[in-house]
Amino acid sequence: MRNIKLTLQYDGTAYSGWQVQKTGSTIQGLLEDAVSGVTGEKSRVTGAGRTDAGVHAFAQTAAFPTRSHLEPDVFLRALNANLPNDIRIVDADECPPDFHPRYSAKNKTYSYIISRAKAYSLFLRRYSWHMPYQLNSEKMMEAAGHLTGEHDFSSFRASGCSSKNPVREIMKIDISGADAVDFMTFRLDIPVIKISIQANAFLRHMVRNIVGTLVEAGQEKFQPDEIKAILKARDRTAAGITAPACGLFLEKIMY
């Protein structure tokens, strides 16, 4: 039995997330259908991250077992031919049998985009949270500093999260801004904020809940050092709002 590793990108707007569900089209479900169509086998495609409905990926990692003798580059072309245009496999390779996209990962980086014009651009609507209000970036960065390190992130996990252990380690949070966005060969004169969070693993909605809380810090609804009390509370209602899914990207996975 071979183990085929895939790196893929997708626009999550039209999908009910990564994981197969009873209703709704999912990335995993479409990948498994494509694998079945190419190999004639029913194979489970395992992903590194269970992105939610509407969340995008620049570099999701997945793997599946197969008895097929097809070369990885043939898999890449054949699977793409059986997938919709908003899901693309950008790399395929054979990996060791013990490789697991999720458990072999050392850390993952999710990034979130906030657009800050009074009137948002049509071309950013699907990929950013429109936030036309003034944000204090220094307050946001100060608040983010209290989240780095190993903590119980119960205050930032969604209800229904299946993880038994809420402790995670955030290696770093980067908050950067730009006055414009290059789109293809065009320049969109719209200021944006990018929040990137690297951690050993994430709880359900953890990034979106952190982003929503950092935005509230930027709106000066609370002082940055109050993050420590929010963490200590271990209560979701103590933290800020959940940021919309559209601005979130699974950006990078390190092995």
Secondary structure, DSSP 8 states (H G I E B T S, - for coil): -EEEEEEEEE-GGGSS-SS--SSS--HHHHHHHHHHHHHSS----EES----TT-EEEEEEEEEEE-----HHHHHHHHHHTS-TTEEEEEEEEE-TT--TTTT-SEEEEEEEEE--SS--GGGTTTSEE--S---HHHHHHHHHTT-EEEE-GGGS-TT---S--EEEEEEEEEEEES-EEETTEEE---EEEEEEEES---TTHHHHHHHHHHHHHTTSS-GGGHHHHHHHT-GGGS-----GGGEEEEEEE-
